[in-house]
Amino acid sequence: MSAVVRVPAPLASRRHLGPEWADWLDRLPRRAADLLAAWELRLDGKPMHGHASLVLPVRTDRGEAAALKVGFPDPESEHEHLALGRWAGRGAVRLLRADPGRSALLLERLDVEDLGDQWDVEACEVVGELYGRLHVPAGPQLRTLPSSVAAWADALERDARAVPIPRRLVEQCLALARDLCADPASTGTLLHADLHFGNVLRSPERGWVAIDPKPVSGDRHYEPEPMLRNRFEEYGQVPGDSVRDGIRRRFHTLVDTAGLDEDRARAWTVVRSVLNAHWGGDDRDHVTRCLTIAKAVQD
């Protein structure tokens, strides 16, 4: 008898994002049940979820604790199994088994604790140290950072007159993107590309490790921006501390801990922030946060 898999309500509610999401969610319970049977897994706790994935605590046929992740098949995550296999547990969650065709991964079981409750500077030190373990030579299968950024910059340029971004920042972003994309040093390193407070969990044996990469062959200086954008509401909460001060403190902690080149990290942060503002142009608060970061790292 196959297991009955229930999709958590917050994940199920995402069917409003479009027909592809609705179709994936309709198929998800059966797909997960089929994987449980094929891989001889049994449920071992309540279903969990990420933004675009169902995560089931399971036990293997040998009784080992693990987690079955079944993700939405988006291009950014299609090579997650390759990155996790390349890292082999060095700074990242261990991959036990993969079925890329069904966007399914069997992963080691981690604690649910993430960096969300850590002092942000301490969390930046953790992430800066993880960069050093994760940034290894990229395999040839991965999409390249310059190819993606060039396409995003072209889209920004087409929309430049319609987006709520100061013209000066648009022009600066486009100029920096052109220079960085033309630089051979902007490819060749395996990047996580979405390493922030919520994508670092604790392994009982190895301490803090990364999860949920969006792998790309790129430049390690591209990494810091998500750590500046997440937990944005905490900036300026300490008396006498401004939002600008908080952003710069995180930025310099990441740069110093990881041994990054400050100017190159700053350039990539400006590019990512302005491109993010373009993607979320309908959300005024999101745009404001992105542009605040782009300005703060330069002031």
Secondary structure, 3 states (H helix, E strand, C coil): CCCCCCCCHHHHHHHHHCHHHHHHHHHHHHHHHHHHHHCCCEECCCCEEECCEEEEEEECCCCCEEEEEEECCCHHHCCHHHHHHHHCCCCECCEEEEEHHHCEEEEECCCCCEHHHCCHHHHHHHHHHHHHHHCCECCCCCCEHHHHHHHHHHHHHHCCCCCCCCHHHHHHHHHHHHHHHHCHHHCCEEECCCCCHHHEEEECCCEEEECCCCCEEECHHHCCHHHHHCCHHHCCCCCCCCHHHHHHHHHHHHHHHHCCCHHHHHHHHHHHHHHHHHHCCCCHHHHHHHHHHHHHCCC
